[in-house]
Amino acid sequence: MRIVLIGPPGAGKGTQARVLAERLSIPAISTGDLFRAHVAEGTALGLRAREYMETGALVPDEVTTAMTAARLAEEDAASGFLLDGFPRTVRQAELLEQTLTAQSIALDRVLAFDVPDDHVVQRLASRRVCGDCGRILHADPVDGSEAHYCQNCGGALRRRDDDREETVRKRLDVYTAQTVPLLDWYTTRALLTRVPATGLIEEVTRRALAAVLPSILPELSVSADGR
């Protein structure tokens, strides 16, 4: 299976990417991980990417696509892969399509995780990250209190700056402007399936699996037009 995951910040793409990749026995490929790996290894692409990352500028689509293409050419991706974080724009999707066509392969399915904006804001506002082990905790206190230390290692929990409401809403605006048009682009290619991404992680996973493996999970199948 060759799958792309799309969704707003806070939709749970990273979590679902790891779970789905394990269930489907294919590698989950994150562009964020690719950037960090290339920069750490000092590759030519990593050096180019770092120039932009250090100034806060966006890494050019051609550099991101080249990194992705190199990763897709590795042996473990020969029988399938799951892309998380790429493509994010129609231009990136066009470059990805060209890359796959050159390798005589094509995508099987694009999953768009649907989450209402207010739910995203609430979900990210409640997120805390351990400064030591990186574990993520979602605080949902009943009595108005919240945990301040990680249950895993005892490290101090903190809220990331980009999880604050005003920042989250700006990120959602960017997603609407840059990525939402990509949903129509993949719909015209009969590849897009919308997956409701609210509820328990296990429930979302079952919906996603039903979208890519409807013959196995017919009771949860979602129509190809996303309804």
C-alpha positions in Angstrom: 0.0 0.0 0.0 1.2 3.5 -0.8 -0.7 6.0 1.3 -0.6 9.8 2.0 -2.0 11.2 5.2 -3.4 14.8 5.2 -5.0 16.7 8.0 -4.8 19.9 10.1 -2.4 20.4 13.0 -3.7 18.4 16.0 -5.5 15.8 13.8 -3.4 13.0 15.2 -1.6 12.3 11.9 1.7 11.4 13.6 0.1 8.9 15.9 -2.0 7.3 13.2 1.0 7.2 10.9 2.9 5.1 13.4 0.0 2.8 14.1 -1.1 2.3 10.5 2.4 1.7 9.3 2.9 -1.0 11.9 -0.5 -2.6 11.1 0.2 -2.5 7.3 3.9 -3.5 7.6 5.1 -0.5 5.7 7.5 2.4 6.7 6.0 5.7 8.0 7.9 8.5 6.4 7.8 12.0 7.9 9.3 14.9 6.2 10.3 16.4 9.6 12.3 13.3 10.3 13.9 13.4 6.8 14.9 17.0 7.4 16.5 16.2 10.7 18.3 13.1 9.4 19.8 14.9 6.4 20.9 17.9 8.4 22.5 15.6 11.1 24.3 13.6 8.4 25.5 16.7 6.6 24.2 15.5 3.2 24.1 17.9 0.3 20.3 18.1 0.6 20.6 18.6 4.3 23.0 21.5 3.9 20.6 23.2 1.5 17.7 22.6 3.8 19.5 23.9 6.8 20.1 27.3 5.1 16.4 27.8 5.0 15.5 26.2 8.4 18.0 28.4 10.2 16.3 31.6 8.9 12.8 30.3 9.5 12.1 30.1 5.8 10.3 27.3 4.1 12.4 24.6 2.5 11.9 24.7 -1.3 9.5 22.1 -2.7 12.2 20.7 -4.9 14.5 20.0 -1.9 11.7 18.4 0.1 10.7 16.3 -2.9 14.3 15.2 -3.5 14.6 14.0 0.1 11.3 12.2 -0.2 12.3 10.6 -3.5 15.6 9.3 -2.0 13.7 7.8 0.9 11.1 6.1 -1.3 14.0 4.5 -3.3 15.2 2.6 -0.2 14.6 -1.1 0.0 12.0 -1.1 2.9 9.7 1.2 0.9 9.7 -1.0 -2.2 6.4 -2.7 -1.3 4.7 0.3 0.1 5.0 3.4 2.3 3.0 5.9 4.3 3.7 9.6 3.9 3.1 11.9 6.8 3.5 15.7 6.2 4.1 15.6 2.5 2.6 16.7 0.2 1.1 19.8 1.8 0.3 21.9 -1.3 -0.9 21.1 -4.8 2.6 22.0 -6.2 4.2 19.4 -3.9 1.5 16.8 -4.9 2.4 17.5 -8.6 6.1 16.9 -7.9 5.3 13.8 -5.9 3.2 12.4 -8.8 6.0 13.1 -11.2 8.5 11.3 -8.9 6.2 8.2 -8.5 5.4 8.1 -12.2 9.2 8.0 -13.0 9.4 5.0 -10.8 6.3 3.4 -12.5 4.3 3.4 -9.2 1.2 5.3 -8.0 -0.6 6.1 -4.8 -3.3 3.7 -3.6 -5.1 6.1 -1.2 -5.0 9.5 0.4 -6.6 9.8 3.8 -7.8 13.2 4.9 -8.4 13.3 8.7 -11.3 15.6 9.5 -11.4 17.4 12.8 -13.4 20.6 13.6 -11.3 23.6 14.3 -12.6 24.1 17.8 -11.7 20.5 18.6 -8.2 21.1 17.3 -7.8 24.2 19.5 -9.0 22.4 22.6 -6.9 19.3 21.9 -3.6 21.2 21.4 -4.3 23.6 24.2 -4.5 20.7 26.6 -1.2 19.2 25.3 1.8 19.1 27.5 5.3 17.9 26.6 7.9 16.4 28.9 11.1 18.4 28.6 13.2 15.3 29.4 11.8 12.3 27.5 9.5 14.1 25.0 6.4 12.2 26.1 3.1 14.0 25.3 0.3 14.2 27.9 -3.2 15.6 27.3 -4.4 17.3 30.4 -8.1 17.0 31.0 -8.6 17.8 34.6 -12.0 17.6 36.2 -11.2 19.7 39.3 -9.3 22.5 37.6 -5.8 21.1 38.4 -3.3 19.5 36.1 -0.2 17.4 36.3 3.1 19.3 36.2 5.5 16.3 36.0 5.8 13.4 33.5 4.4 10.1 34.7 7.1 8.3 32.6 10.3 9.9 33.8 9.4 12.7 36.3 10.5 15.5 34.0 8.8 18.8 34.0 5.8 19.2 31.6 5.5 22.3 29.5 3.2 23.7 26.9 4.8 24.4 23.5 4.4 27.9 22.2 2.8 26.7 18.9 0.1 25.0 21.0 -1.3 28.3 22.3 -4.8 29.1 20.9 -3.8 32.2 18.9 -0.9 30.3 17.2 -3.0 27.2 16.6 -5.7 29.3 14.8 -3.0 30.9 12.6 -1.7 27.4 11.7 -5.3 26.4 10.9 -5.6 29.4 8.6 -2.4 28.4 6.8 -3.7 24.8 6.5 -7.0 26.1 5.0 -5.1 28.3 2.5 -2.4 25.9 1.4 -3.5 22.4 2.0 -7.3 22.3 1.7 -7.1 22.9 -2.1 -5.1 19.6 -2.2 -8.2 17.7 -1.1 -10.0 18.7 -4.3 -6.9 17.9 -6.3 -6.8 14.3 -5.0 -10.6 14.0 -5.2 -10.4 14.5 -9.0 -8.0 11.6 -9.1 -10.4 9.4 -7.1 -7.8 8.9 -4.4 -9.2 10.8 -1.5 -11.1 9.4 1.5 -12.2 11.5 4.4 -11.7 9.9 7.8 -13.5 11.4 10.9 -10.6 11.9 13.4 -12.4 12.6 16.6 -12.8 9.9 19.3 -10.4 7.3 20.7 -7.2 6.6 18.8 -8.3 3.0 18.3 -11.6 4.2 16.7 -9.8 6.5 14.3 -7.4 3.7 13.4 -10.3 1.4 12.5 -11.8 4.0 10.3 -8.5 4.6 8.5 -8.0 0.8 8.0 -11.5 0.5 6.7 -10.7 3.2 4.1 -7.6 1.4 2.8 -8.7 -2.2 3.4 -12.5 -2.2 2.9 -12.7 -5.9 2.1 -11.3 -6.6 5.5 -13.3 -4.1 7.5 -16.5 -3.6 5.3 -18.7 -2.5 8.2 -16.5 0.7 8.6 -15.9 1.4 5.0 -16.0 5.1 3.9 -17.0 6.0 0.4 -14.3 7.1 -2.0 -15.8 10.5 -2.3 -15.3 11.1 1.4 -18.9 10.8 2.6 
